[in-house]
């Protein structure tokens, strides 16, 4: 059972739907957003990325319980979100320093949890890359780093969402079949570690424990896991934590993400919703870049709206409300 102060519970409620499901929209991408434009062979400006995030926020937050944004490009978008949509702000710098081993995290220089709250946020999100098998020298740095942010969130009495992206220090491509074989161990080891009380995490934003592109019946090529094995890993993940946890989409297609949630539910996973990014809105980048704002709005009002409403229906059919997992102290 997760103990929450009254103020933290109020923040959690603002970030969730009334039914206790977390139906959150993520558009805190920074480097990844620039790469999406690069893939189209189009140069973009800081102001254009800000404007795209504004459009996504304005058009899609009426259908989301909350939105996750970044302070670098996302501040104008915070002002145009739907009045009933909560706000999460990212605290970490994007990416990591490739010249230093360990994918060590860092915080945005001129930010603090207090300043995040001053911007009107209802919660704080921190992303950390983590390999359970990396050296203690590296992992103890990450554990202490997360403990510090957790303590800061306790001090300001604000919900702390921790996002863990797993990797293997010896496997370069996390989309490869080689990594798919070790991913269940990496993901489920990480969720068990960061459910410990010293981190003061309120919600874990997690990858699915398997890459569904390598699961029997979902793979168009190599199969790494049978359906039975995959189901076992989803159940193990759920059983490894007492905290509310939600899935990230990791850039997969909307169709596969919805199928994944259905599979997780059938496997007995008690996940509490999603913080879904590119699967929902990535299709808007091309019309925005090539045709302009009106074309982008049209895409968001049709395809984008359909994506998020379809996802909400799947969440309601597959997820578990988080209300029963917490106690107000």
C-alpha positions in Angstrom: 0.0 0.0 0.0 1.3 3.4 -1.0 0.8 6.1 1.7 0.0 9.6 0.3 -0.4 12.9 2.0 -3.7 14.7 1.3 -1.9 17.1 -1.0 -0.1 14.4 -2.9 -3.4 12.6 -3.3 -5.0 15.7 -4.7 -2.1 16.0 -7.2 -2.5 12.4 -8.2 -6.2 13.0 -8.7 -5.6 15.9 -11.0 -3.2 13.8 -13.1 -5.8 11.0 -13.4 -9.3 10.5 -14.7 -12.1 10.4 -12.2 -12.4 6.6 -12.7 -8.8 6.1 -11.3 -7.2 5.4 -14.6 -4.1 7.3 -15.8 -4.9 8.4 -19.4 -1.9 10.7 -19.9 -0.4 12.1 -23.0 3.4 12.5 -23.3 5.0 15.1 -25.5 8.1 15.9 -23.6 10.4 14.8 -26.4 13.3 17.1 -27.2 16.1 15.4 -29.1 13.6 12.8 -30.4 11.4 15.5 -31.7 14.2 17.1 -33.6 15.1 13.7 -35.1 11.5 13.3 -36.3 11.9 16.4 -38.4 15.4 15.3 -39.5 13.9 12.0 -40.8 11.7 14.1 -43.1 14.7 16.0 -44.4 13.3 19.2 -42.9 15.1 21.7 -40.7 13.0 23.1 -37.9 13.3 25.9 -35.4 12.8 26.1 -31.6 9.7 28.2 -32.2 8.2 25.7 -34.6 8.6 22.8 -32.1 7.0 25.0 -29.4 4.1 25.6 -31.8 3.6 22.0 -32.6 3.5 21.1 -28.9 0.9 23.9 -28.4 -1.3 22.4 -31.1 -1.0 18.9 -29.7 -1.8 20.2 -26.2 -4.8 22.3 -27.4 -6.4 19.7 -29.6 -5.7 16.4 -27.6 -5.8 17.3 -23.9 -9.7 17.4 -23.9 -9.4 13.6 -24.2 -6.5 13.0 -21.8 -6.4 13.0 -18.0 -3.1 14.9 -18.1 -0.2 16.0 -20.3 3.6 15.5 -19.8 5.6 18.4 -21.2 9.2 19.6 -21.0 10.4 23.1 -19.9 12.6 23.5 -23.0 9.9 23.5 -25.7 6.7 22.8 -23.8 6.0 25.8 -21.6 3.6 27.6 -24.1 1.7 24.3 -24.5 1.1 24.2 -20.7 -1.0 27.3 -21.1 -3.4 26.0 -23.7 -4.2 22.6 -22.3 -7.7 21.7 -21.4 -8.9 23.1 -18.0 -9.5 19.5 -16.7 -6.1 18.1 -17.8 -3.4 17.9 -15.2 0.2 18.8 -15.9 3.4 16.8 -15.5 6.7 18.5 -16.1 10.0 16.7 -16.9 12.9 17.4 -14.6 15.8 15.7 -16.5 18.0 16.9 -19.3 17.3 15.0 -22.5 19.6 12.1 -23.5 22.9 11.4 -21.8 26.6 12.1 -22.3 28.0 9.4 -24.7 31.6 10.2 -23.7 31.0 9.0 -20.1 30.0 5.3 -19.4 26.8 4.5 -17.7 24.2 6.8 -19.3 24.2 8.9 -16.2 21.2 11.2 -15.6 21.3 15.0 -15.1 18.8 17.7 -14.2 17.9 20.8 -16.1 20.3 23.4 -14.8 17.9 26.2 -13.8 15.1 24.0 -12.5 14.0 22.6 -9.1 10.9 20.8 -7.9 9.8 24.1 -6.4 10.2 25.9 -9.7 8.3 23.1 -11.5 5.4 23.7 -9.1 5.6 27.5 -9.6 5.0 26.7 -13.3 1.6 25.2 -12.4 2.6 21.5 -12.5 0.7 18.9 -10.6 3.6 16.4 -10.6 7.2 15.9 -11.4 8.6 13.3 -14.0 12.1 12.0 -13.9 13.6 9.7 -16.6 16.6 7.5 -15.8 18.3 4.9 -18.0 19.0 1.8 -16.0 20.8 -1.6 -16.5 20.3 -3.8 -13.5 23.5 -5.7 -14.4 25.8 -2.6 -14.6 28.5 -2.0 -12.0 27.6 -0.9 -8.5 29.8 2.2 -9.2 27.4 3.3 -11.8 24.1 2.1 -10.4 24.7 3.5 -6.9 25.1 6.9 -8.5 21.7 6.5 -10.2 20.0 5.2 -7.0 21.3 8.2 -5.0 20.2 10.5 -7.8 16.7 9.2 -7.7 16.6 9.3 -3.9 17.5 13.0 -4.0 14.7 13.8 -6.4 12.3 11.7 -4.4 13.3 13.6 -1.2 12.8 16.9 -3.0 9.3 15.8 -4.1 8.5 14.8 -0.5 9.7 18.2 0.7 7.4 20.0 -1.8 4.6 17.4 -1.2 4.2 16.7 -4.9 3.6 13.4 -6.9 6.8 11.8 -8.2 6.6 9.9 -11.5 9.7 7.9 -12.3 10.3 6.7 -15.8 12.8 3.9 -16.3 14.3 3.1 -19.7 16.3 -0.1 -19.5 19.3 -1.2 -21.6 22.2 -3.5 -21.5 25.7 -1.9 -21.5 26.9 -4.7 -23.8 24.1 -4.6 -26.4 23.9 -1.4 -28.5 20.5 -1.9 -30.1 17.6 -2.2 -27.6 15.3 -3.0 -30.6 17.3 -6.1 -31.5 16.3 -9.7 -30.9 19.4 -10.0 -28.7 18.1 -7.4 -26.4 14.6 -8.8 -26.5 15.9 -12.0 -24.9 17.2 -10.1 -21.8 14.6 -7.4 -21.6 12.3 -9.2 -19.1 15.1 -9.5 -16.7 16.1 -5.9 -17.1 12.6 -4.4 -16.9 11.3 -6.6 -14.0 14.5 -6.1 -12.0 14.2 -2.4 -12.4 10.6 -2.2 -11.3 11.4 -4.3 -8.2 14.3 -2.0 -7.3 12.6 1.3 -7.7 9.5 0.2 -5.8 11.6 0.3 -2.6 10.5 3.0 -0.1 13.8 4.9 -0.1 13.0 6.3 -3.5 9.7 7.9 -2.6 8.2 7.1 -6.0 4.5 7.5 -6.4 4.0 6.2 -10.0 6.4 4.1 -12.1 6.3 4.7 -15.8 7.6 1.5 -17.3 8.3 -0.3 -20.5 6.5 -3.5 -21.2 8.6 -6.4 -20.0 8.8 -7.9 -23.5 9.2 -6.5 -27.0 6.0 -7.6 -28.6 7.6 -7.5 -32.0 9.4 -10.7 -31.0 6.4 -12.5 -29.4 4.7 -15.5 -31.0 1.5 -14.3 -32.8 2.7 -10.7 -32.9 6.1 -11.0 -34.6 6.4 -10.8 -38.4 9.9 -12.2 -38.2 12.0 -13.8 -35.5 10.2 -15.1 -32.4 12.0 -14.8 -29.0 9.1 -15.5 -26.6 6.1 -17.8 -26.8 2.8 -16.2 -25.7 3.0 -18.2 -22.5 6.4 -16.9 -21.7 5.4 -13.3 -22.5 2.3 -13.6 -20.3 4.5 -14.9 -17.4 6.8 -11.8 -17.7 3.8 -9.4 -17.6 2.5 -11.1 -14.5 5.9 -11.0 -12.8 6.2 -7.3 -13.6 2.9 -6.6 -11.9 3.7 -8.7 -8.9 7.0 -7.0 -8.4 5.5 -3.7 -7.3 3.0 -2.4 -4.9 3.0 1.0 -6.5 0.8 2.4 -9.3 2.5 1.8 -12.6 1.8 2.8 -16.1 3.1 1.8 -19.6 4.9 4.0 -22.1 4.4 3.4 -25.8 8.1 3.4 -26.8 7.2 4.7 -30.3 5.3 1.5 -31.4 2.2 1.8 -33.6 -1.1 2.6 -32.0 -2.5 -0.8 -33.1 0.3 -2.7 -31.5 0.2 -0.6 -28.3 -3.5 -1.3 -27.9 -2.9 -5.0 -28.5 -0.2 -5.0 -25.9 -2.5 -3.5 -23.3 -5.0 -6.2 -24.0 -2.3 -8.9 -23.8 -1.1 -7.5 -20.5 -4.5 -7.5 -19.0 -5.2 -11.1 -20.1 -1.9 -12.1 -18.5 -3.0 -10.7 -15.1 -1.1 -7.4 -15.1 -2.6 -4.8 -12.8 -1.2 -1.8 -14.6 -3.0 1.5 -13.9 -3.0 3.3 -17.3 -0.5 4.8 -19.7 1.6 7.8 -20.4 1.5 7.5 -24.1 3.5 9.6 -26.5 4.4 9.1 -30.1 1.9 6.3 -30.7 -0.8 8.9 -30.3 0.5 12.0 -32.0 3.6 11.2 -34.2 1.6 11.3 -37.4 1.1 15.0 -37.0 4.7 15.9 -37.6 4.7 15.4 -41.4 1.6 17.5 -42.1 2.8 20.2 -39.8 6.3 20.2 -41.4 5.2 20.0 -45.0 1.8 21.7 -45.1 1.5 23.9 -42.1 -0.6 24.5 -39.0 -4.1 24.0 -40.5 -3.1 20.6 -41.9 -1.7 19.7 -38.5 -4.9 20.8 -36.8 -7.0 18.7 -39.2 -4.8 15.6 -38.5 -5.1 16.1 -34.7 -8.9 16.6 -34.9 -9.3 13.4 -36.9 -6.5 10.8 -36.6 -5.1 12.1 -33.3 -8.5 12.3 -31.6 -9.4 8.8 -32.8 -6.0 7.5 -31.6 -6.5 8.8 -28.1 -10.2 8.0 -27.8 -9.6 4.4 -29.0 -6.7 4.1 -26.5 -8.9 5.4 -23.7 -11.5 2.7 -24.4 -8.8 0.0 -24.2 -7.5 1.4 -20.9 -11.0 1.3 -19.4 -11.3 -2.3 -20.5 -7.8 -3.5 -19.4 -6.3 -1.3 -16.7 -6.9 -1.3 -12.9 -7.8 1.9 -11.0 -5.0 3.0 -8.7 -7.3 4.2 -5.9 -7.2 0.9 -4.1 -3.4 0.9 -4.0 -3.1 4.1 -1.8 -3.9 5.2 1.7 -4.2 8.9 2.6 -2.2 9.6 5.8 
